Amino acid sequence: MAGRILVVEDDTTIWRGLHQALGAQGYEPDWADTGAGALVPRSIPPDLVLLDLGLPDIDGVEVCRRLRALYPQATIVILTARSDEIDVVIGLDAGADDYLVKPFRLAELLARIRAHLRRRSPDADLETVSVGALSMDVGAHRVFVDEEELELRPKEFDLLALLLSEAGRVVTRERIMHEVWDEHWFGSTKTLDMHISSLRKRLGPTGDLITTLRGIGYRFEKP
């Protein structure tokens, strides 16, 4: 199978359409129509979760937070009718990796899913990369600041790995979207800015080493 996808959506019409579309792409879809149902542990963890924020029993942001703790390696894409940026930021802070605002095009959703599931397999031969107090073991998928291990979401890890590999040099927005998200990415790149903001917070004072070059990209400074 191309990947296990948990769809958390209380609208049965939307679920039926997604079930058919995902199955046709070779994915193995699972469904929960409530937050409580989504939080029942699966024997085989999902690779990706499509999470509607407007659930009938538990607030979707809280479900997102609990799913992140339950499945730390899964990608979480929130589906929301809440177009206000503050709601999207709250969702990303709760552990989501990406978002789509309803109504969305099926083609765009499938493209996002392909992008998120096409992560490069870590190279076990890569050595630990260290910059100042920060060290990263790409093969083991671990990050430390002052010897304290951090928990990063999948896209945050990939983003930091790219910036560290080019420490001291600017990495353009276009290159980041191409390598961390997808070469055929289309739509807003605001998710990149939100991930940078979240990454800075998780890194603490070390996050100040990520410099924004407005309109160009980002650079991880060498201390």
GIQUICOR-V555032 format. One record per residue. N is the residue number from 1. RES is the residue in one letter. SS is DSSP state (H for helix, E for strand, L for the rest). PHI is phi in whole degrees, 0 to 359 (none if undefined). OMEGA is omega in whole degrees, -180 to 180 (* if undefined). Layout:
N_RES_SS_PHI_OMEGA, N_RES_SS_PHI_OMEGA
This chain:
1_M_L_none_-179, 2_A_L_286_180, 3_G_L_161_177, 4_R_E_266_-176, 5_I_E_236_176, 6_L_E_265_178, 7_V_E_259_179, 8_V_E_251_-171, 9_E_L_206_-177, 10_D_L_272_178, 11_D_L_272_-176, 12_T_H_295_179, 13_T_H_295_178, 14_I_H_296_180, 15_W_H_300_-179, 16_R_H_301_178, 17_G_H_296_179, 18_L_H_291_179, 19_H_H_301_-180, 20_Q_H_293_-177, 21_A_H_293_-179, 22_L_H_291_178, 23_G_H_298_180, 24_A_H_294_179, 25_Q_L_271_178, 26_G_L_93_178, 27_Y_L_278_177, 28_E_E_249_-175, 29_P_E_275_174, 30_D_E_235_-173, 31_W_E_223_170, 32_A_E_223_-178, 33_D_L_258_175, 34_T_L_220_175, 35_G_H_295_179, 36_A_H_298_179, 37_G_H_294_179, 38_A_H_293_-174, 39_L_L_271_173, 40_V_L_288_-176, 41_P_L_301_176, 42_R_L_270_179, 43_S_L_295_174, 44_I_L_244_-176, 45_P_L_298_176, 46_P_L_289_174, 47_D_L_278_-178, 48_L_E_211_178, 49_V_E_240_170, 50_L_E_260_-170, 51_L_E_242_172, 52_D_E_284_-178, 53_L_L_283_-177, 54_G_L_268_-178, 55_L_L_267_-174, 56_P_L_282_-172, 57_D_L_246_-178, 58_I_L_232_178, 59_D_L_303_-175, 60_G_H_300_179, 61_V_H_295_178, 62_E_H_294_176, 63_V_H_299_179, 64_C_H_301_-179, 65_R_H_299_-179, 66_R_H_287_178, 67_L_H_296_179, 68_R_H_297_178, 69_A_H_289_-177, 70_L_H_285_-177, 71_Y_L_231_-174, 72_P_L_298_-178, 73_Q_L_265_-179, 74_A_L_282_172, 75_T_E_273_179, 76_I_E_244_177, 77_V_E_247_-180, 78_I_E_271_176, 79_L_E_250_-172, 80_T_E_220_171, 81_A_L_268_179, 82_R_L_275_-173, 83_S_L_276_180, 84_D_L_295_-176, 85_E_H_300_-178, 86_I_H_298_179, 87_D_H_293_179, 88_V_H_294_180, 89_V_H_299_179, 90_I_H_299_178, 91_G_H_297_179, 92_L_H_292_178, 93_D_H_296_-180, 94_A_L_282_176, 95_G_L_126_179, 96_A_L_288_178, 97_D_L_261_-175, 98_D_E_198_180, 99_Y_E_209_171, 100_L_E_224_180, 101_V_E_266_177, 102_K_L_286_-6, 103_P_L_283_180, 104_F_L_239_177, 105_R_L_276_-180, 106_L_H_302_-179, 107_A_H_299_179, 108_E_H_290_178, 109_L_H_301_-180, 110_L_H_296_178, 111_A_H_295_178, 112_R_H_296_180, 113_I_H_299_179, 114_R_H_302_-178, 115_A_H_297_-177, 116_H_H_289_-177, 117_L_H_272_-179, 118_R_L_266_179, 119_R_L_296_177, 120_R_L_293_175, 121_S_L_291_-179, 122_P_L_297_179, 123_D_L_271_-176, 124_A_L_295_-178, 125_D_L_274_-179, 126_L_L_293_178, 127_E_L_277_177, 128_T_L_292_177, 129_V_E_262_-179, 130_S_E_233_174, 131_V_E_223_-178, 132_G_L_61_-179, 133_A_L_280_-175, 134_L_E_261_174, 135_S_E_225_-177, 136_M_E_224_174, 137_D_E_252_-174, 138_V_L_294_-178, 139_G_L_297_-180, 140_A_L_270_-180, 141_H_L_57_-178, 142_R_E_226_180, 143_V_E_228_-180, 144_F_E_230_170, 145_V_E_235_-175, 146_D_L_52_177, 147_E_L_69_175, 148_E_E_262_-177, 149_E_E_284_178, 150_L_E_254_173, 151_E_L_256_180, 152_L_L_249_173, 153_R_L_289_-176, 154_P_H_309_-179, 155_K_H_290_176, 156_E_H_297_179, 157_F_H_297_-179, 158_D_H_297_180, 159_L_H_295_179, 160_L_H_295_179, 161_A_H_300_179, 162_L_H_293_-179, 163_L_H_297_179, 164_L_H_292_179, 165_S_H_295_179, 166_E_L_242_-176, 167_A_L_309_-179, 168_G_L_92_180, 169_R_L_239_-180, 170_V_E_286_174, 171_V_E_245_-174, 172_T_E_290_178, 173_R_H_301_-179, 174_E_H_298_-180, 175_R_H_293_180, 176_I_H_298_180, 177_M_H_297_-179, 178_H_H_291_-172, 179_E_H_268_-177, 180_V_H_268_179, 181_W_H_257_-177, 182_D_L_194_-180, 183_E_L_293_180, 184_H_L_251_-178, 185_W_L_299_173, 186_F_L_221_-176, 187_G_L_105_-176, 188_S_L_294_175, 189_T_L_259_180, 190_K_H_300_178, 191_T_H_300_177, 192_L_H_296_-179, 193_D_H_299_-180, 194_M_H_292_178, 195_H_H_292_177, 196_I_H_298_179, 197_S_H_299_179, 198_S_H_295_-179, 199_L_H_297_178, 200_R_H_301_-179, 201_K_H_296_-178, 202_R_H_292_-179, 203_L_H_280_-179, 204_G_H_66_-179, 205_P_H_304_179, 206_T_H_297_179, 207_G_H_298_179, 208_D_H_293_179, 209_L_H_284_176, 210_I_E_272_-177, 211_T_E_261_177, 212_T_E_267_171, 213_L_E_253_-169, 214_R_L_306_179, 215_G_L_81_-177, 216_I_L_242_-177, 217_G_E_168_-176, 218_Y_E_223_178, 219_R_E_222_174, 220_F_E_268_-175, 221_E_L_286_172, 222_K_L_274_-178, 223_P_L_292_*
